């Protein structure tokens, strides 16, 4: 007979979770007691046989987390990180799940080969019904109810341990999301750690980066011993200080809040209280009863979104007017000073540069305010509730509520939103979600809406913009339903919806967040728009001798060829057609192109558009800019994330077809109803 090496099983759990009773039940009298090497902390080991295998059980010291606040915690963590155990049994007090599952989340984060023993199950059943099968499905690991004092469930626990031990694949680490402030820094630090020569893979770059942000002394010491690690520790400390100023609390506290948010979302799916709650409701619970209500949640979100756009326009209007006046004054002075010397140079500076870049720059106040309010909603914890409320609705589309998070991110920029689909474990949900994200109105489209809203709907701008954002969401979820049935049939995967605690965002953090996003928008848009404006100005002046932006210019010729395609949508003039073409490079370029072609900006551009568009045609044009081909950057990231030109070209083709059809439907339908 071939002798098999004993399989090492580690018991990990909170103090008083019943580890000792399970240890005794598993091992019986086959136990030995000693000390851990170099310390006086007691080490208990025992063995048992199951089938043909021998299992060596190590009872780790009780610990509430994988921190480093006590010698017991250090011993338990070092043993688990060294991967000395083929199986880790996380003993959880089923009657106190919220506190006990904190350690569970950390064990999942390090990718431990886990079995969860839902101990004291009989005591838990007196207060609430627990669904172990649902909990197992959501955590992705076996969950076995046990009662250690009576031995109930031990046979099932032995079977689960043996099944995990036989599986040669190591558990996939759970990646909790730590919010828009922490995640970018966490990803960057993890990447830098992974590139360090001498970094031990067992430490896991993401987990180590997280511990550095939390200020874990032991991890800092370990990283400093790696060549080049000292600089990363200093960088992590600086980032942690920055996060403390932005978030308003230490990074370690914020990380713990997100973990407990994951746990709260988990418990909502697996617990059902028996009778009235014995626990007094907190303020957060009372707010959630309204915000996450099945009937009130979605209408409340729509009302919040409508208020967001009304606030954005109302507050920003005088600032935009000030910017426009300054831009016009600057244009007049440049023209007066340069035109006598060179009319061509004056045209380049006024029509090309100021008319292009300036026509978008004046809308930065609107974009800043939009980002500012969104930062408040995100940091307060409300946006996580929106995803939770949408969960049931998204399931009807064969998706999960977590798919709504990348869709919401698309309101800022489609590129990081598509990249955020990596957090979805199912390929079908990832593909469906990234294919419909281009219909989320990114910040680059906002200048188009602001311009046309001010020109044609001055008293209803907020309502018009709200309707466009809503139209994008409705069409996206409709397309998702079609794709889930036709292109990617199957059932949706299950995820845990995180519910972080409510907190009052800090003004400093919100303004920093909004300022950084606005500056990134301005930098990205500025370079693209300047290049596009110069190119368009040149094409508008060629061939030599033609009138600037005239029908006989290169731009006029190209626009005239495209214009008949858009005539059924109400905008037969060649200039809007050229602007749509420029918008494929970047959606911001639509406004700058119109500014170049009409030769005016600000209110002058709004007046010029009123000679070309009717209000109905203007709305159809905004629908077209919402839905048609994504920008080049979005196309590139779709190609990278799908790894397929076929799917990329499909995204380009179907958005163009639907965008054109929707614009035609709006215009022709509106005419039939007598609206224009």
C-alpha positions in Angstrom: 0.0 0.0 0.0 1.1 3.5 -0.7 1.3 5.7 2.3 -0.2 9.2 1.9 1.2 12.2 3.7 -1.3 13.6 6.3 -3.4 16.5 5.0 -3.0 19.5 7.2 -6.2 21.2 8.2 -6.2 24.6 10.1 -9.0 25.6 12.4 -9.3 29.4 12.4 -12.0 31.6 14.0 -12.9 34.2 16.5 -12.5 33.5 20.2 -15.6 31.8 21.7 -16.8 30.6 18.2 -16.6 27.0 19.3 -13.3 26.0 17.8 -12.4 23.8 20.8 -15.5 21.7 20.6 -15.1 21.2 16.9 -11.4 20.3 17.4 -12.3 17.8 20.0 -15.2 16.4 18.0 -13.0 15.9 14.9 -9.9 14.5 16.6 -11.3 12.7 19.7 -8.5 11.5 21.9 -5.8 11.7 19.2 -4.4 15.1 20.4 -1.1 16.6 21.5 -0.3 19.9 23.0 3.0 21.9 22.8 4.1 25.4 22.1 4.5 27.3 18.8 8.2 27.7 17.9 9.9 30.4 19.8 6.9 31.5 21.9 4.9 30.3 24.9 1.6 30.3 23.1 0.0 26.9 23.2 -0.3 24.8 20.0 -2.9 22.1 19.8 -2.8 19.4 17.1 -4.8 16.2 16.5 -5.5 13.7 13.8 -8.4 11.8 12.4 -9.0 9.5 9.4 -11.6 9.9 6.7 -11.7 7.2 4.0 -8.1 6.4 3.1 -6.7 9.7 4.2 -5.2 11.0 7.4 -6.0 14.5 8.4 -3.7 16.5 10.8 -5.8 19.3 12.5 -4.0 22.4 13.8 -6.1 24.6 16.1 -4.9 28.1 15.5 -5.1 30.8 18.2 -8.4 32.6 18.2 -8.3 35.8 16.2 -10.8 38.4 15.1 -8.9 39.4 12.0 -5.7 38.9 10.1 -4.2 42.0 11.6 -1.2 42.2 13.8 -2.4 43.5 17.1 -1.5 40.5 19.2 0.9 37.6 19.2 -2.0 35.2 18.7 -3.0 37.1 15.5 0.5 37.1 14.2 0.9 33.3 14.7 -2.4 32.6 13.0 -1.7 34.9 10.1 1.8 33.7 9.5 0.6 30.1 9.5 -2.1 30.9 7.0 0.0 33.0 4.7 2.7 30.4 4.6 0.1 28.0 3.1 1.1 25.2 5.5 -2.6 24.1 5.5 -4.2 22.3 2.5 -7.6 23.2 4.0 -8.7 26.0 6.3 -11.8 25.5 8.4 -13.2 28.9 9.4 -15.3 28.3 12.5 -18.0 30.9 12.6 -20.5 31.6 15.4 -23.8 31.4 13.5 -25.5 33.5 16.2 -23.1 36.4 15.7 -22.5 36.4 11.9 -21.7 40.0 11.3 -18.7 40.1 13.6 -17.5 36.5 12.8 -17.7 36.9 9.0 -15.1 39.8 9.1 -12.4 37.2 9.5 -14.0 35.1 6.7 -13.8 38.0 4.3 -10.1 38.3 5.0 -9.5 34.6 4.5 -11.3 34.8 1.2 -9.1 37.8 0.2 -5.9 35.8 0.7 -7.4 32.9 -1.3 -7.4 30.4 1.5 -8.8 26.9 0.5 -11.7 27.5 2.8 -14.6 25.5 4.4 -16.9 27.6 6.6 -18.2 25.7 9.7 -21.4 27.5 10.6 -21.2 26.5 14.3 -23.7 27.0 17.1 -26.3 26.6 14.4 -29.0 25.6 16.9 -28.5 28.8 18.9 -28.8 30.9 15.7 -32.0 29.2 14.7 -33.7 30.7 17.8 -33.4 34.2 16.4 -33.3 33.9 12.6 -33.4 31.4 9.7 -30.0 31.0 8.0 -29.7 29.7 4.5 -26.3 27.8 4.4 -26.7 26.9 0.7 -27.2 30.5 -0.3 -24.3 31.6 1.9 -22.1 28.9 0.2 -23.2 30.1 -3.2 -22.4 33.7 -2.5 -19.0 33.1 -0.8 -18.0 30.4 -3.4 -16.9 28.0 -0.7 -18.5 25.1 1.2 -20.6 26.1 4.2 -21.5 23.4 6.7 -23.9 23.9 9.7 -22.5 22.4 12.9 -23.2 22.1 16.6 -19.8 21.4 18.1 -21.1 20.6 21.6 -23.3 17.7 20.3 -21.3 16.6 17.3 -24.2 17.4 14.9 -22.9 18.1 11.4 -19.4 16.8 11.9 -19.7 14.1 9.3 -20.7 16.6 6.7 -17.8 18.8 7.8 -15.4 15.9 7.3 -16.8 15.3 3.8 -16.4 19.0 2.9 -12.8 19.1 4.1 -12.0 16.0 2.1 -13.6 17.5 -1.0 -11.6 20.7 -0.8 -8.4 18.7 -0.1 -8.9 16.6 -3.2 -9.4 19.7 -5.4 -6.0 20.5 -6.8 -7.0 24.1 -7.6 -6.3 26.7 -5.1 -9.2 29.0 -4.1 -9.6 32.1 -6.1 -9.0 35.2 -3.9 -12.1 37.3 -3.4 -11.6 40.9 -4.5 -13.7 43.2 -2.4 -14.1 46.7 -3.9 -13.0 49.6 -1.7 -14.5 52.5 -3.4 -13.5 55.1 -5.9 -11.0 56.8 -3.6 -9.1 53.7 -2.4 -9.2 51.4 -5.4 -7.0 53.3 -7.8 -4.2 53.6 -5.2 -4.6 50.0 -4.2 -4.3 48.8 -7.8 -1.2 50.9 -8.4 0.5 49.7 -5.2 -0.4 46.1 -6.0 1.1 46.4 -9.5 4.3 47.9 -8.1 4.6 45.2 -5.5 4.2 42.5 -8.1 7.1 44.0 -10.1 9.5 43.9 -7.1 12.2 41.3 -7.6 12.1 39.0 -4.6 8.5 39.6 -3.7 7.0 36.3 -2.4 3.8 35.4 -4.4 2.3 33.9 -1.3 1.9 37.4 0.1 -0.4 38.3 -2.7 0.3 41.8 -4.1 -3.3 43.2 -3.6 -3.5 41.9 0.0 -0.1 43.2 0.9 -0.9 46.6 -0.7 -4.0 46.8 1.4 -2.1 46.0 4.6 0.4 48.7 3.7 -2.4 51.2 3.3 -3.8 50.0 6.7 -0.4 50.7 8.3 0.3 47.1 9.3 3.8 47.2 11.0 4.7 43.6 10.3 3.9 43.9 6.6 5.9 47.1 6.4 8.9 45.4 7.9 8.6 42.5 5.5 8.3 44.7 2.4 11.2 46.9 3.5 13.5 43.8 3.5 12.8 43.4 -0.3 15.2 45.5 -2.5 13.2 48.6 -3.5 10.5 47.8 -1.0 11.3 50.7 1.3 10.3 53.3 -1.3 7.0 51.5 -1.7 6.3 51.5 2.0 7.0 55.3 2.1 4.7 55.7 -0.9 1.9 53.7 0.8 2.2 55.8 3.9 1.9 59.0 1.9 -1.1 57.6 0.1 -2.7 56.5 3.4 -2.2 60.1 4.8 -3.8 61.5 1.6 -6.7 59.2 1.9 -7.2 60.2 5.5 -7.5 63.8 4.5 -9.8 63.1 1.6 -12.1 60.5 3.3 -12.0 62.2 6.7 -11.0 59.0 8.5 -8.0 56.7 8.6 -7.6 54.3 5.7 -7.7 51.3 8.1 -11.2 52.4 9.3 -12.4 53.0 5.8 -11.3 49.5 4.7 -13.0 48.0 7.7 -16.2 49.8 6.8 -16.1 48.4 3.2 -15.6 44.9 4.6 -18.6 45.3 6.9 -20.5 46.7 4.0 -19.9 43.5 2.1 -21.0 41.5 5.1 -24.2 43.5 5.5 -25.1 42.9 1.9 -24.3 39.2 2.3 -26.5 38.9 5.4 -29.5 40.5 3.6 -29.5 37.6 1.2 -29.0 34.7 3.7 -30.8 35.8 6.9 -34.5 36.0 7.7 -35.5 37.2 11.2 -38.0 35.2 13.2 -40.6 37.7 14.4 -39.7 41.3 15.4 -36.0 42.3 15.4 -34.5 42.0 18.9 -32.0 44.6 18.0 -32.8 48.3 18.0 -32.7 49.7 14.5 -29.8 52.1 13.8 -30.1 55.4 11.9 -28.6 53.6 8.9 -31.2 50.8 9.1 -34.0 53.4 9.2 -32.7 55.2 6.2 -32.3 51.9 4.3 -35.9 51.0 5.0 -36.8 54.0 2.7 -33.8 54.1 0.3 -33.7 50.3 -0.5 -37.5 49.9 -0.4 -38.8 47.6 -3.2 -41.3 50.2 -4.4 -39.8 53.5 -3.4 -36.1 52.8 -4.1 -36.1 53.3 -7.9 -38.4 56.3 -8.0 -36.3 57.9 -5.3 -33.2 57.4 -7.4 -34.8 58.9 -10.5 -35.9 61.9 -8.4 -32.3 62.3 -7.0 -30.9 62.1 -10.6 -33.4 64.8 -11.8 -32.4 67.0 -8.9 -28.8 66.5 -9.7 -29.2 67.9 -13.2 -31.4 70.8 -12.2 -28.8 71.7 -9.5 -26.0 71.4 -12.0 -27.6 73.9 -14.5 -29.0 76.3 -11.9 -25.8 76.8 -9.9 -23.4 76.7 -12.9 -25.4 79.1 -15.2 -23.9 82.4 -13.9 -20.4 80.9 -13.9 -20.8 79.7 -17.4 -22.0 83.1 -18.5 -19.0 84.7 -16.9 -16.7 82.3 -18.8 -18.5 83.0 -22.1 -18.2 86.7 -21.7 -14.5 86.4 -20.9 -14.0 84.1 -24.0 -15.8 86.6 -26.3 -13.8 89.5 -24.9 -10.5 87.5 -25.4 -11.6 86.6 -29.0 -12.3 90.3 -29.8 -9.0 91.5 -28.4 -7.1 88.7 -30.3 -8.9 89.5 -33.5 -8.3 93.3 -33.1 -4.6 92.8 -32.4 -3.7 90.1 -34.9 -6.0 90.6 -37.9 -4.2 93.7 -39.2 -1.0 91.7 -39.3 -2.4 88.4 -40.6 -6.1 87.7 -41.2 -5.3 84.0 -41.6 -3.5 83.8 -38.2 -6.4 85.7 -36.6 -8.8 83.2 -38.0 -6.7 80.4 -36.8 -6.5 81.8 -33.2 -10.1 83.0 -32.9 -12.0 80.4 -35.0 -9.7 77.4 -34.7 -8.3 77.6 -31.1 -10.7 79.7 -29.1 -13.7 78.6 -31.1 -12.8 74.9 -30.6 -11.2 74.6 -27.2 -13.0 77.5 -25.7 -16.4 76.3 -26.7 -15.9 73.2 -24.5 -13.9 74.9 -21.7 -16.9 77.1 -20.8 -18.8 74.0 -19.7 -16.2 73.0 -17.1 -18.4 74.5 -14.3 -21.2 72.2 -15.2 -18.9 69.2 -15.3 -17.3 70.1 -12.0 -20.7 70.5 -10.2 -21.8 67.1 -11.7 -18.7 65.4 -10.3 -19.1 67.2 -7.0 -22.6 66.0 -6.4 -21.7 62.5 -7.6 -18.8 62.5 -5.1 -21.2 63.3 -2.3 -23.6 60.5 -3.4 -20.7 58.0 -3.7 -19.0 58.9 -0.4 -22.2 59.0 1.5 -22.9 55.3 0.6 -26.0 56.1 -1.4 -24.7 54.8 -4.8 -24.1 51.4 -3.3 -27.8 51.4 -2.3 -28.8 52.3 -5.8 -27.0 49.1 -7.0 -28.7 47.1 -4.3 -32.2 48.4 -5.3 -31.4 47.7 -9.0 -30.5 44.1 -8.1 -33.9 42.6 -8.6 -34.5 44.6 -11.8 -31.2 43.5 -13.2 -31.9 39.9 -12.4 -34.9 40.1 -14.8 -32.4 40.9 -17.5 -30.3 37.8 -16.5 -27.8 40.1 -15.0 -26.9 40.9 -11.4 -27.2 44.2 -9.5 -23.4 44.5 -9.5 -23.5 45.0 -13.2 -25.2 48.3 -12.4 -22.0 49.7 -10.8 -20.0 49.8 -14.1 -23.1 51.4 -15.7 -23.2 54.1 -13.1 -19.4 54.6 -13.6 -20.2 55.2 -17.3 -21.8 58.5 -16.3 -18.2 59.7 -15.6 -16.4 58.1 -18.4 -17.1 54.9 -20.4 -13.4 53.8 -20.5 -12.9 53.1 -16.7 -16.5 51.8 -16.6 -15.7 49.1 -19.2 -12.6 48.2 -17.3 -14.6 47.9 -14.1 -16.5 45.0 -15.7 -13.5 42.9 -14.7 -15.1 42.6 -11.2 -17.8 40.5 -12.7 -16.9 36.8 -12.5 -19.2 35.6 -15.2 -17.9 36.1 -18.8 -21.5 36.4 -20.1 -22.3 39.2 -17.7 -19.0 40.9 -18.3 -19.6 40.9 -22.1 -23.3 42.0 -21.9 -22.4 44.8 -19.5 -19.4 46.2 -21.5 -21.4 46.1 -24.7 -24.2 48.4 -23.3 -22.0 50.8 -21.3 -21.4 53.1 -24.4 -25.1 54.2 -23.9 -24.3 55.7 -20.5 -24.0 59.5 -20.9 -20.4 60.2 -20.1 -19.2 63.6 -19.0 -17.9 64.3 -22.5 -21.5 64.4 -23.8 -22.6 66.9 -21.2 -21.3 70.0 -23.1 -23.5 68.9 -26.0 -26.6 68.7 -23.8 -25.8 72.0 -22.1 -25.3 73.8 -25.4 -28.5 72.5 -27.1 -30.5 72.7 -23.9 -29.6 76.4 -23.5 -30.3 77.1 -27.1 -33.7 75.3 -27.5 -35.0 74.4 -24.1 -34.0 77.2 -21.7 -36.8 76.6 -19.2 -36.6 72.8 -19.3 -32.9 72.0 -19.5 -32.8 69.8 -16.4 -35.7 67.8 -17.6 -34.3 67.4 -21.1 -30.9 66.2 -19.9 -32.5 63.9 -17.3 -34.6 62.4 -20.1 -31.4 61.7 -22.1 -29.7 60.0 -19.2 -32.8 58.0 -18.5 -33.1 57.0 -22.2 -29.6 55.7 -22.2 -30.3 53.6 -19.2 -33.6 52.2 -20.6 -32.0 51.3 -23.9 -29.0 49.8 -22.3 -31.0 47.5 -20.1 -33.3 46.7 -23.0 -30.3 45.7 -25.1 -28.9 43.7 -22.2 -32.1 41.7 -22.1 -31.9 41.0 -25.9 -28.2 40.1 -25.7 -28.8 37.8 -22.7 -31.4 35.8 -24.7 -29.8 35.9 -28.1 -26.1 36.2 -27.8 -25.3 35.0 -24.3 -28.1 32.7 -23.0 -27.8 31.5 -19.5 -28.6 32.3 -15.9 -27.0 35.2 -14.0 -24.2 34.6 -11.5 -24.7 35.5 -7.8 -22.7 38.2 -6.1 -22.9 40.0 -2.8 -24.1 43.6 -2.9 -21.9 45.6 -0.6 -23.7 48.1 1.7 -21.1 50.3 3.3 -22.2 52.4 6.2 -23.6 55.9 5.6 -21.2 58.7 6.4 -21.2 62.4 6.0 -18.8 63.2 3.2 -16.1 65.8 3.9 -16.2 69.0 1.8 -12.5 68.7 1.3 -12.7 65.2 0.0 -15.7 65.9 -2.3 -14.0 69.0 -3.8 -10.7 67.2 -4.2 -12.5 64.4 -5.9 -14.5 66.7 -8.2 -11.4 68.8 -9.0 -9.3 65.8 -9.9 -11.9 64.4 -12.2 -12.6 67.8 -13.8 -8.9 68.4 -14.4 -8.5 64.9 -15.9 -11.4 65.7 -18.2 -9.9 69.1 -19.2 -6.5 67.6 -19.9 -7.9 64.8 -21.9 -10.4 66.9 -23.8 -8.0 69.8 -24.2 -5.4 67.9 -26.1 -7.9 66.1 -28.3 -10.0 69.1 -29.0 -7.0 71.4 -29.8 -5.7 68.8 -32.3 -9.2 68.3 -33.8 -9.8 72.0 -34.0 -6.6 72.7 -35.8 -7.3 69.9 -38.3 -10.8 71.1 -38.8 -9.8 74.7 -39.2 -7.3 73.6 -41.9 -9.9 71.6 -43.8 -12.3 74.5 -43.5 -9.8 76.7 -45.3 -8.8 74.3 -48.0 -8.5 74.2 -51.0 -6.9 77.7 -51.1 -9.3 80.5 -52.0 -12.5 79.1 -50.6 -14.6 80.9 -48.0 -13.9 79.8 -44.5 -16.0 76.7 -43.6 -17.9 77.2 -46.9 -19.8 74.6 -48.9 -16.8 74.3 -51.3 -14.2 73.6 -48.6 -13.0 70.1 -47.9 -15.1 70.0 -44.8 -18.1 71.3 -46.7 -17.7 68.6 -49.4 -17.4 65.8 -46.8 -20.4 67.2 -44.9 -22.5 67.4 -48.0 -21.9 63.8 -48.7 -23.0 62.8 -45.2 -25.9 65.2 -44.8 -28.5 63.2 -46.7 -28.1 60.3 -44.3 -29.2 62.6 -41.4 -32.0 64.5 -43.2 -34.7 62.0 -42.0 -33.6 62.9 -38.4 -34.1 66.6 -39.0 -30.6 68.0 -39.4 -29.8 68.1 -43.1 -27.2 70.9 -42.8 -23.7 69.6 -43.5 -22.0 71.1 -40.4 -23.8 69.0 -37.8 -22.9 65.9 -39.9 -19.2 66.8 -39.7 -19.5 67.4 -36.0 -20.8 63.9 -35.5 -17.9 62.5 -37.5 -15.5 64.5 -35.3 -17.3 63.1 -32.2 -16.1 59.6 -33.0 -12.6 60.8 -32.0 -14.0 62.3 -28.8 -17.5 63.3 -27.9 -16.3 66.7 -26.6 -15.2 67.4 -30.2 -18.9 67.7 -31.3 -19.3 71.1 -29.6 -15.8 72.3 -30.6 -16.4 71.3 -34.2 -19.7 73.2 -34.3 -17.8 76.2 -32.8 -15.2 76.0 -35.5 -17.7 75.5 -38.4 -20.1 78.2 -37.3 -17.2 80.5 -36.4 -18.7 81.5 -33.1 -18.8 80.3 -29.5 -21.0 80.6 -26.4 -24.3 82.3 -26.9 -23.3 83.2 -30.5 -23.1 79.5 -31.2 -26.5 78.9 -29.6 -28.0 81.6 -31.8 -26.3 80.1 -34.9 -27.7 76.7 -34.2 -31.2 78.1 -34.0 -31.0 78.9 -37.7 -30.2 75.3 -38.5 -32.2 73.2 -36.0 -35.8 73.2 -34.8 -36.3 72.2 -31.2 -37.5 68.7 -32.3 -34.4 68.3 -34.6 -32.2 69.5 -31.7 -33.5 66.8 -29.4 -33.1 64.2 -32.1 -29.5 65.4 -32.6 -28.8 64.9 -28.8 -30.3 61.4 -29.0 -27.9 60.7 -31.9 -24.9 61.9 -29.9 -26.0 59.8 -27.0 -26.3 56.5 -28.9 -24.1 56.5 -32.0 -20.6 55.1 -32.3 -18.5 55.2 -29.1 -15.4 57.4 -29.0 -12.1 56.0 -30.2 -10.8 55.5 -26.6 -13.9 53.5 -25.7 -13.6 51.4 -28.9 -10.0 50.7 -28.0 -10.8 49.5 -24.5 -13.6 47.3 -25.8 -11.1 45.6 -28.1 -8.7 45.1 -25.2 -11.2 43.8 -22.7 -13.0 41.4 -25.2 -9.8 40.4 -27.1 -11.9 40.4 -30.2 -12.2 42.7 -33.2 -15.5 40.9 -34.0 -17.2 42.0 -30.8 -15.6 45.5 -31.2 -17.0 46.0 -34.7 -20.3 44.6 -33.5 -20.4 47.3 -30.8 -19.6 50.0 -33.3 -22.2 48.8 -35.8 -25.1 48.2 -33.5 -24.7 51.6 -31.7 -24.5 53.4 -35.0 -27.6 51.7 -36.4 -29.6 52.2 -33.2 -28.5 55.8 -32.8 -29.5 56.7 -36.3 -32.8 54.8 -36.0 -33.7 56.4 -32.7 -32.9 59.9 -34.0 -35.1 59.4 -37.0 -37.9 57.9 -34.8 -37.8 60.9 -32.5 -37.9 63.4 -35.3 -40.5 61.7 -37.5 -42.6 60.6 -34.6 -42.5 64.1 -33.2 -43.7 65.6 -36.5 -46.6 63.1 -36.7 -47.6 64.3 -33.2 -47.3 67.9 -34.3 -44.3 68.8 -32.1 -42.2 70.3 -34.9 
